[in-house]
Amino acid sequence: MKRLLSILIGLLPVSGCQQFRHIVNKNPERYRGVLVSHEGRKELRVKTNDLFSKQADWNGLINGFTAEIDKYTNNDLATGVGGMARSGR
């Protein structure tokens, strides 16, 4: 039971992020000025090695996405997201 509770608590930030994404996608123009300074959508790309190998660089991948997100967002949004991802929150 303790492990299940730990897993469920660990999923709360994921659920919160999914709800936030749903709200923003439903009405993007309302939140655009707060979150980003560009029009439309941007495609983010990060190069990495094979993620299914033992040499997968997950920290590099998270840091790469954090840097890409930081290019297009306002208010240090990427730093908070990257910090949560790296800490497992």
C-alpha positions as CSV (number, residue, x, y, z in Angstrom):
1,M,0.0,0.0,0.0
2,K,2.8,2.4,0.9
3,R,4.4,1.9,-2.6
4,L,1.1,2.4,-4.4
5,L,0.6,5.6,-2.4
6,S,4.1,6.8,-3.4
7,I,3.4,6.1,-7.0
8,L,0.1,7.9,-6.9
9,I,1.6,10.9,-5.2
10,G,4.4,10.9,-7.9
11,L,1.7,11.1,-10.6
12,L,0.1,14.2,-9.2
13,P,2.4,16.6,-11.0
14,V,1.9,14.7,-14.3
15,S,-1.9,15.0,-13.8
16,G,-1.5,18.7,-13.0
17,C,0.6,19.3,-16.2
18,Q,-1.9,17.4,-18.3
19,Q,-4.7,19.6,-16.9
20,F,-2.7,22.8,-17.5
21,R,-2.0,21.7,-21.1
22,H,-5.7,21.0,-21.7
23,I,-6.7,24.5,-20.4
24,V,-4.0,26.3,-22.5
25,N,-4.8,24.3,-25.6
26,K,-8.5,25.0,-25.3
27,N,-7.9,28.8,-25.3
28,P,-4.2,29.5,-26.3
29,E,-4.7,33.2,-27.1
30,R,-5.8,33.9,-23.6
31,Y,-2.5,32.6,-22.2
32,R,-0.1,33.4,-25.1
33,G,1.3,36.6,-23.7
34,V,2.0,35.1,-20.3
35,L,3.7,31.9,-21.6
36,V,5.4,32.8,-24.9
37,S,6.4,35.7,-27.1
38,H,5.7,34.1,-30.5
39,E,2.7,33.3,-32.7
40,G,1.6,29.8,-33.5
41,R,3.4,26.6,-32.5
42,K,7.1,25.8,-32.4
43,E,8.7,22.5,-33.1
44,L,11.3,21.5,-30.5
45,R,14.1,19.1,-31.5
46,V,16.8,17.6,-29.4
47,K,19.4,15.2,-30.7
48,T,20.3,12.3,-28.4
49,N,21.7,8.7,-28.6
50,D,19.5,5.6,-28.6
51,L,17.1,6.0,-25.7
52,F,16.6,2.2,-25.5
53,S,20.3,1.5,-24.9
54,K,22.1,1.3,-21.6
55,Q,24.1,4.4,-22.6
56,A,21.0,6.5,-23.0
57,D,21.7,10.1,-21.8
58,W,18.4,11.0,-20.1
59,N,19.9,13.9,-18.2
60,G,21.2,15.3,-21.5
61,L,17.8,14.8,-23.1
62,I,16.0,16.7,-20.3
63,N,18.6,19.5,-20.3
64,G,18.2,19.7,-24.1
65,F,14.5,20.0,-23.9
66,T,14.8,22.5,-21.1
67,A,17.1,24.7,-23.2
68,E,14.7,24.4,-26.2
69,I,11.7,25.3,-24.1
70,D,13.6,28.2,-22.6
71,K,14.2,29.7,-26.0
72,Y,10.5,30.2,-26.6
73,T,8.9,30.7,-23.2
74,N,8.6,33.7,-20.8
75,N,9.2,33.9,-17.1
76,D,11.7,31.1,-16.6
77,L,9.0,28.5,-17.3
78,A,11.5,26.0,-18.6
79,T,13.7,26.2,-15.5
80,G,10.7,25.1,-13.4
81,V,9.7,22.3,-15.7
82,G,13.3,21.1,-16.1
83,G,13.9,21.3,-12.4
84,M,10.8,19.2,-11.7
85,A,11.7,16.6,-14.3
86,R,15.3,16.3,-12.9
87,S,14.2,16.0,-9.3
88,G,11.4,13.5,-10.1
89,R,8.6,15.7,-8.8
